Amino acid sequence: MAGVLTAGIGLGVVATTLKIADGTHTALDTTLSTTTGFLFLLAGAVAHVRRASNPIGVLIALAGLALFAEDLQFAGNAVAHTTGLALTAASSPVIAHLVLAFPHGRLRSRWERVLAFSAYAVVFGSAVLGLLVNDDPKNLAAIAASPEAEQLVKRLLELVGALIGGGVVVVLLYRWLAGRLPQRRLLSPVLAIAVAGAVSTTVGSALGSANPASEPLLEVYRISFCLWPLAFLIGVLRARVGNAEMIRLLLERDGSGLAALVQGDEVWKDSRSIDALDAAAGLVLDNQRLAAELEERLVEVQASRARIVAAADDERRRVERDLHDGAQQRLVSVVLLLRMAERRLGDDLTPAVATLLTGTVDELQATITELRELARGLRPAILTEAGLIPAVRSLLARVPLAVDLAGADVPRLSGAVEATAYFVVSEAVTNALKHARAREVRVRIDVEEDSLRVDVHDDGTGMADLDGGSGLHGLRDRVRALGGELTVDGEPGAGTTVSAVIPLGG
């Protein structure tokens, strides 16, 4: 890049001097061509500083160098003059290449490569043929000088050059139409100047040099051409990052290794788009981090709830065992002792004492019965020994309601699942009996794929509510602890349905 800029500046000074010394160029023409060349060099230098890895800066600077190299044909030295003749249209293929490669710096499609290669081949091939037939006395390469052949080569160069220029404009227009908003912003200035230059030169050539409008159209083309390096520079200043830098941007923003790969022309964004993308990437990364933390904590909560349920079941079994082996046995012993005392004392007891002993025995018997019911409600032994369906049958046999049970094919399940299902049935039936004033209860227990479903329906008032009491609310927590869900559906006068779905692996 340093060599291109050095050669370009040197050639720019030489070309300006040669044009002024030649005397056949107007001040406007000399000013515009010189300004255009130096603007290309400046735009290339800035582009290279902004994006050293992108060859677009070198291409822009080469366009300025080639533009100045064309003016060597005005040199008095034969070698320099011959070199200038060979480079008469040197800037044309470079600019075509630049337009096709903008803003990435590389030719990305087969048609772009064909057009760029054709431009170089036609321009420099025609320049070599023109040297061979050019009758200029300072032309050192002339072999068969022929004005007719030279004119034919020029016309051929103009025709093929127009076709190539038209193809470049078509490709540029297609990319503009197919691109998204950021890409259109980059290509719009370049496309506008290309179309303006193409129209002005085409119309001017069609009118001919004798037409008064031909010269103003040529000036329009020169002015448009002078603005072209500014259009490229604006595009380079807008273009911010490519794929690799986009990945680096997101990697710097999040150390976890998460990155986004943006492909295609979409990677060329203006600064506002990049700032928005950076902010959006931050939000995505933060959300993903929070979601991961929330999921991890949810797993911990589910595990802790399952441990709480297991601990509660263990505590129920311990209380049941203590009641059966401790308090209940002692109360039975007290009853036996009182009856033994009553038989031994016989007639020695006063009627008042006999009545007191009989009442005490009855109260103790009632207490023993209540303890047995309490122990059975904690966790009936039949549930552990025979399974869910026999335990539910035993429960429903003591209910003073018409009961219909469906679920004979339910196999043995894990203790936590069977206990939870049993308590769901027990609580739902208790609510139907005490609060719903129901006359009939239907219980259905089925295994559906990997879940156990329990449905308890009564024909009562239909006023049951999950939040209305601690029984159903606590059951819902127990069911959810196993990964399931408990629902209550009821309408006034239509009864209540308590449904629980419990995963078999719960």
N, C-alpha and C positions, 0 to 999 in steps of 0.2 A: 504493500500500500504506500509506503514511503517513497519507493521508486516511481510509482505511477504519479503521485502528487508532484514529486520533483521534476519529472519529465514533463508533466502537464503544465506546470508553471513556466518552465523554460520555453516550451513550445508556444505557450500563450503569448509571452512577450515577443518571441520571434514572429509569430503569425500576425500579431497586431502591427508590428513594424513593417512587415512585408506588404500588408494590405494598404497601409498608409502610403508606402513608397510606390505601390503599383499605380495609384491614382485613378483607377477605374471604378472604385467602390465609393458609394456615398458615405457621408458621416454616420447616417442612421444605420446603414448596413454594417459598417465596421463596428459601431458601438454595440449593436444587438448581437452580432456573432461573438465579439470578445466577451461581452457580459454573459452570454449563454455558456460559453466554454468554462469561464471561471466559476459560474454558479454550479455547473456540474461537478467541478473539482471540490468546491466547498461542501455541496450536499453529500458527495461521496465520503469526504473526511468526517463530517458529523455522523453520518450513518455508521461508519466504521468504528468511531469512538463509542457510539451507543450500543452497537451489536457487532463486536469484533468477530464472533463466530459465524455471522451471516455474511456471505459473499456479495450481498446486494450493494454494499458500500463500494467495493472494488469495481463492480460493474458500472455504477454511476460515475465514478471518477474516470474509468476507461472511456466512457462516452465523451467526456470533456477533452481527454487526451486525443481521441480520434478526431474530434471536431477541429482541434487546432492543427493536427497533422495534415488535414486536407488542404490547409492554406500554404503548405510548402510548395505547391505548384506555382506560386507567384515569386519564387526565389530566382535570382539571376544565375546561381550556380547550377550547372547542368545535372550534377548528381542529386542535389536537393530537389531540383525541378522534376526530374524523372521520378524520384521517390514520391513527390506530391501528386504526380499524375496517377501513380499506382494506387494512391490512397485518396482519390478524388471523392469517393463516397464511403470512406471508411467508417464514418459515424453511423450510417444507416443500419448495418447488421448488428452493431453493438447496442444501438437503441432498441431495435426489435427484440434482441435477446433480453435487454433490461426490462422491457414492458412485459414480456412473457414470463420472466422469472420473478417479477415483483409480486409480493413483498418478501417472499421466502429466500430469494437468491438462487433458486434451483428450478430447472425445468421439470415439471411434475407429470406431464402426460406425453404420450407418443406424438400427438399433433403439435404440441409446443416444441418438442425436440426437432421434428421435421421442419417446421417453419424457421426455427433459428438456424439450423444447418443449411437450409436452402438459401437463407439470406446471406450468410457468409459465403457460400459457394458461388452464388450468382454475382454478388457484388465484386468479390476479388477475382473471380474467373473472368468477368467482363472487363475488369480493370486491366488484367494481363493481356487480353485480346486487344483492348484499346491501345495499349502501349505498342503492340506489334504493328498496328496499322496507322498510328498517329504520325502525321507529317510535320510535327513541331520540330524545328531545327535543334532545340535543346534536349530533345528526347533521345537518350542514349540507347533505348531499347527498340527503336524503330527498325523493322526488318523489311516490311512490304508496305510502305506508306501508301494509303489510299483514302482520300476524303470520303468516298462513297461507303467504303467498308467501315470507316470510323463512325459515320453517321448511322449506319445500320446497327453497329454495336451499341451506340447510345440509345437508339430507339428500343432495341431489345432489352437493354438494362432498365429503361423507364417502364416498359410493359411488365416485365417480370417483377420489378420492384413494386409497381402498383398492386399486382396480385398478392405479393407477399405482405405489403402494407395492409391491404384489405383483409387478408387472413388474420393478421395480428389484431386488427380492430375487432373482427368477429369473435376471436377467442376471448379478447378482453371484455367484450359486451356479454358474451355467454357467462363468463365468470362473475360478472356483476349481477346478472339476472339470477343465476343459480346460488349466489352467495347470500349469507345472512347480513343483518344490519352492520355489524362491525366490519365485515369484509367490504361491503358497499361503501362505507365511509372511507376506507383506504383507497379503493379503486376509482371513486367518483372523480376526483381532480385529474388523475391520469387519463381516464377515459374521456372526460370532457375536452381536454386539450388535444388528445389524439383525434377525436372526431372533428373538432374545429380545424385542426391542421389538414386532415384528410379532405374535408369538404372544400376548404379554401384552395388547396393545390389542385384538386380534381376540377373544380369549376374554372380556375385560372387556366389550366392546361386546355380545357375544352374551349374556352373563349379565344385562346391564342394570344401571343405577345402583342399583336397590333391592337387589341381591344383596350379601350381606356380603363376598363375595370380590372384588367389583368394585374397591373402593378399594385393597386390597393389590396387586392386579394393576396398577393405575394407578401406584402407587408404584414397582413393579418397572420399569415403562416409564420413569418419570422418572429412576430411578437408572441404568438402561441408557443413557438418552439423555445423562446427565451423563458417562458413561464414553466416549462416542463420540469427542469431540475427542482424548482420550488415545490411542485406537486409531489415529486418523489420524496423530497425532504420532509414534507408534511406527513406523508404516509409512514416514513421511517420513525418520525417522532411519535406518531400515534401508536405504532406497533410496539408492544411491550415485551411479551415473553412468548416462548415456544413451549414445546412439550417438556423438555428437560427442566426448564426453569419453573414451569408450573408445578412439576413434581417437587422440585427443591423448595418452592414456596410453601407448599402444604406440609412437607416434611419438617421444615423449620417451625411451622406453626404447631405441629403436634409431634411429640417425640415417640409416639407409639408405633410408627411405621406405616400409618394409614396415608395413602396418597391417591390423587386423581390423575388419570391420563386423559388429556384432551387431544383429540385427533382432528386432522383436517384444517381447513382454513379458519375454523372457529378459534384457533389458538391466538390469532392476531386480534387483540382487543385494544380499545383505547383505555386510558388510565382509569376512567370511571368504571368501566366494566370489570377491570382487574380488581379494583378496590371492592366492588360489590361481590365479586367471586371470592375474594379473600375473606370478607365478612361472612358470606354464606358458608364457606368451608369451615370457618370457626364455629358457627352455630351447629353445623352437622357434626363436627367432631365433639363438641361439648354435649350435644344431645346423645350421641352414641356412648360417650363415657358415662353420662348419667343413667342411660338405659341399662348399661352393663352393671353399674353399681346397684340400680334398683332391682334388676333380676337376681343378682347375687344375694341381696338382702331378702328378697322374697323367698328364695330357696331356704335361707336360714330361718325365716319366720315359719315356713311350712314345716321344716324339720323340728323346730322347737315346739310348735303346736302338736305335732304327732307325738313328741316325747311327753308333753303334758297329758295328752289323752292316755298314753300307755301308763304313765305314772298314776293317773286317776283310776284306771282299771286295776292296777296293782293294789292301790290303796283300798278300793272297794272289796277286792278279794281278801285283803288282810282284815278289814273290818268285819266282813261276813264270817271269816274263820274265827275271829275273836268273839263275835256274838254267839256263834254256834258252840264253840268249845269253852267259852268263858261265862259270860253273863247268863246265857240261856241255860246252861247246865247247872249253874248255881241256883237259879230260880226254880228249876225242876227239883233240885235237892231240897230246897226250902219247902216246897209244896209237899213233898214226901214226908219230911219231918213233921210238918203241921198235921198231916193226916194221921201219922203214926201217934202223935201226941193225943189227937182227938180220940183214937181207938183205945189207947191205954187208960186214959183218964175216965172215959165212959161217963158213968152216972155222977162222978164227982164234980163234973163241970156244971156251973150254974147256967141257966138258960141264956143269960146275957153273954157269958164267955163263949158258950157254944156258938151263939149267933155271930160273935166277933170272929171266931176262928173260921167259920164257914165263909163269911164275907172276905176275909183275908185270902183264903185259898182261891176263891173265885177271881179276886183281883189279880192274884199272881198268875192264874191260868190265862186271864185276858192279856196280861203283860207278855207272857210267853208267846201267845198267838201273834201279838203285834210285833214282837221281835222276829218271829219267823217270817212274817210278811215283809218286814223291813229287810231282812237278809235276802229274801227271795227277790225283792225289788233291786237290790244292789247288783247282784249277778246270780241268777238262779243256777243251781248246780246242773240242771238238765240241759242248760245252754252249753256248758262245757262238755258234758258227757255225751249228749245225743245230737246237738246241733241246733241250727236256727229254727227250722220248721217245727220240730217237736216242742221247743221252748215257747214258740208263739202259740201253738195249739194249747199248751198248758195254761198260758196266760189268758187266752180267749175263753177257755172252759170256765173260768171263774167270773166272767163278765155277764151281768144280767141283761144282755141284749141279744137280738138276733144277729148272728155273725156268719159271714161267708168268707172262707179262706181259700185262696188259690196260690199254689206254689209248691206242689209235691215234688217237683223235679230239681229243686235247688240242692246242689251238692254241699259238702262241708267246705267252709271257707276259713280264712284266717280269723283268729280270735277277735281282733280289733274290728273287722268288718261285721262279723256276726253280732258282736255286742252292740255296735252302733245301730245296726238294723233293728235289733230287738228293742232298744230303747226308743227308737222312732215309733215303732208300733205301740209300745207301752204308753208313751206320752200322748200319741194321737187318740188312742182308745180312751185313756183317762179323761182327756179334754171332751171327747164326745159324750162320755158318761156324766161328767160333773157339770159341764158348762153349756153344751150344745143341745141338751135335752133330746138326744137322738134315740130312735127306736131300732135302727139297723146300722150295722157297720160291715163294710166290705174291705177285705185286706188282700192285696195281690203282691206277691213277691216273685220276681223273675230275674234270671241272669241274661243280660243283653250284651253280647260281645265281651268286652272287658270290664263291664260294670254290673253292679247289683242294683236293681230298681225296686223300690218299696213304695206302694201306693195304698193309702188308708183313706177311704171315703165314708162319710156318715151322712145321714139325711136330717141333720139337726138344723139349728138356726143359721148356720153359715157365717158366724161372726168371728171366727178364729183369726188371730193376727200374730204375725211373727214378732212384732214389737210390743204386743199387749201383755206379755208375761215373760218370766225367766225360763220356763220350761222349753218352749219351742226355740226361743232365742239361743239358749245354751246348746240345744241339739244341733242347730244350724252351725254353730262354731265347731262342734264335735265332728259333724259331717265334712265341713270345709277343711278341718285339720287332716282328714284323710284324702283330700283332693276332690271331694264331691260337692254337691249342692243340695240344699233343702229348700223347697218352695211350698207355700200355702196358698191355695186358691179357694175362695169361698164367696158366695153371694147370699144376701139375706133371703131365707126361705128355701134356698137351693142346696143346702148342705156345704160341707167343707171337704176338700181333698188335700191331704198332706203327702207330698211326694219327695222322695230322696233318691238320688243317684250316687252310688258309692263305688269308686274304682276298686276292682278286685285286688289290686296291688297295694291298696291303702294300708 
